[in-house]
Amino acid sequence: MSSELCRELAALLAQAESARDMEMLVEGLLTPAEVEEVMRRWRLLKRLTAGQTQREISREMKVSLGKISRGSRMLKYGLPEFTDLMRRIERPSEDSTE
C-alpha cells in the first residue's frame, strides 16, 4: 500500500472528534465484510502481542497459520513504532463474536 494513501487515510480518520464520528466514518467507508476483516486482524495482532502462540490463535480464531504469520512478521520485523502502538492501544470491547 502506498504510504501516501496511508497518510491521507490517517489524516482523514484523525479528524473524527469522537468515537461516534469515527464509527460513522468506518461505517461509511467500509463494507461489513471489510470491518470484520480489520477487526479479525486487530484481534490476531493483539493476541500475538500478548504472547499467545500462532497455533493457539489459529485453533481459537479458525484462521490459517499463513495469516497469522503475516501479523507475526509485522510485529517482529516491521516498524518498532507499530509494535509499541499495539502494546499501548486498548483492546476495543468485544461484544461481537470472533
C-alpha positions in Angstrom: 0.0 0.0 0.0 1.2 3.5 -0.8 2.5 5.4 2.2 0.9 8.5 0.7 -2.5 6.7 0.8 -1.9 5.7 4.4 -1.1 9.2 5.4 -4.2 10.5 3.6 -6.4 8.0 5.3 -4.8 8.6 8.7 -5.3 12.4 8.3 -9.0 11.8 7.4 -9.6 9.5 10.4 -7.7 11.8 12.7 -10.4 14.5 12.0 -13.0 12.5 13.8 -13.9 14.4 17.0 -15.4 11.5 18.9 -15.8 7.7 18.9 -19.2 8.3 17.2 -17.7 10.3 14.4 -15.1 7.5 13.9 -17.9 4.9 13.9 -19.8 6.9 11.2 -16.6 7.2 9.1 -15.9 3.5 9.4 -19.5 2.5 8.5 -19.5 4.9 5.5 -16.1 3.8 4.2 -16.0 0.1 4.7 -18.4 -2.8 4.0 -19.4 -5.0 6.8 -17.0 -7.7 5.5 -14.1 -5.2 5.5 -14.9 -4.2 9.1 -14.9 -7.9 10.1 -11.6 -8.5 8.4 -10.0 -5.4 10.0 -11.2 -6.5 13.4 -10.1 -10.1 12.9 -6.6 -8.8 12.1 -6.7 -6.4 15.1 -7.6 -9.3 17.4 -5.0 -11.5 15.9 -2.3 -8.9 16.4 -3.3 -8.2 20.0 -3.1 -11.9 20.8 0.4 -12.1 19.2 1.4 -9.0 21.2 0.1 -10.7 24.4 2.3 -13.7 23.7 -0.2 -16.3 22.5 1.2 -18.9 20.2 0.4 -18.9 16.5 -1.1 -22.4 16.8 -3.4 -21.4 19.7 -4.6 -18.4 17.7 -5.2 -20.5 14.6 -7.2 -23.0 16.6 -9.2 -20.5 18.6 -9.9 -18.0 15.8 -10.1 -20.5 13.0 -7.6 -18.5 11.0 -4.8 -20.0 8.8 -1.2 -20.0 10.0 -0.4 -18.0 6.9 -2.5 -15.1 8.0 -1.0 -15.3 11.5 2.5 -15.4 10.1 1.9 -12.1 8.3 0.9 -10.4 11.5 3.8 -12.0 13.4 6.3 -10.8 10.8 4.9 -7.3 11.0 5.4 -7.3 14.8 8.9 -8.9 14.6 10.4 -7.1 11.6 8.1 -4.1 11.0 8.5 -0.6 12.4 9.2 -0.7 16.1 6.7 2.2 16.5 4.0 -0.1 15.2 4.7 -2.7 17.9 4.9 0.0 20.6 1.5 1.3 19.4 0.0 -2.2 19.5 1.0 -2.5 23.1 -0.4 0.9 24.0 -3.8 0.8 22.4 -6.6 -0.6 24.5 -8.5 -3.5 23.0 -12.0 -2.4 21.9 -14.9 -4.1 23.6 -15.7 -7.5 22.1 -19.5 -7.6 22.1 -19.3 -9.4 18.8 -18.1 -12.9 18.3 -14.7 -13.5 16.8 
